[in-house]
């Protein structure tokens, strides 16, 4: 596994920059203004625009201590969008650099949610769609067998959703603007609040959050005020996955700026969830996919000189307690011997003994 040429990695960085600039051009018209607001002793940027009744409409932007947001707050009047140039960058990165583009429906769904403000409200792509973005983020060509998916998974921290003071438009309206056959599915608990939306072909968009308490909450949907009427399924270990996510690009049309888990956390999390999969055929297939993605990311992170971040993520998970160590070891047992030895040897070199949970 080798990195793509420097010229292509530079193009990815340029595309990411252009997308952030374009998002500010699209979301913040020149007749509005940015205002700092203190919430619970922390400052956040909001954007005010005039309303028809002479008042103002206010939207959440992000933390004042975010360097990138601050730079754009200062310069947004001078930012110009260049869709044609971005399309050319995306095309070159997919066709010549061999990086991964999502299939069309996935790209359209993520693009629509992004334009509606999903990532502005600090939600995070997870699952295989997020994994696809690591091709561009790490500058690595990923094997196509590891990226097939029939759904899009989106996570948001409950505290963020409750405290951000803003919300997406209705999720069902956004999805039906892409495909009118999208419908909200009843939750398995019998709750009227939906966490999953599915179209006529079976494509699903699912919303997740970290489990905030005991396991009794795992079968109950969590109300998410910022997600446009969607609720979320609480999952164990998800808080680890979405902590300190990274921004990257989805290579769709003229590009989509997205937020995904740190790839090191993604790799470790995949080992954890692999060990918790049920043993029937479907569960085994998903476990194998989990481990295949984890192994690919282990190799990619080492190849790109990010072994320290991988070690830090693993060390943090191991330090979270015996149940975490047991979950990691259980998942690691299912890794094929040759590939598993590579992972064990790699972590031994980094000063961590995965087999002993140290």
Buried (B, 14 or more C-beta within 10 A) or exposed (E): EEBBEEEBBEBBEEBBEBBBBBBBBEBBEEEBEBBEBEEEEEEBBBBBBEEEEEEEEBBBBBBBEBEEBBEBBEEBEEBEBBEEEBEBBBBBBBEEBEBBBBBEBBBBBBBBBBBBBBBBBBBBBBBBBBBBBBBBBBBBBBEEEBBEBEBBBBBBBBEBBEBBBBBBEBBBBBBBEBBEEBBBEEBEEEBEBBBBBBBEEEBBBBBBBBBEEEEEBEEBBBBBBBBBBBBBBBBBBBBBBBBEBBBBBBBBBBBBBBBBBBBBBBBBBBBBBBBBBEEEEEEEEBBBBBBBBBBBBBBBBBBBEBBEBBBBBBBBBBEBEEEBBEBBBBBBEBBEEEBBEBBBEBBEEBEBEBBEBE
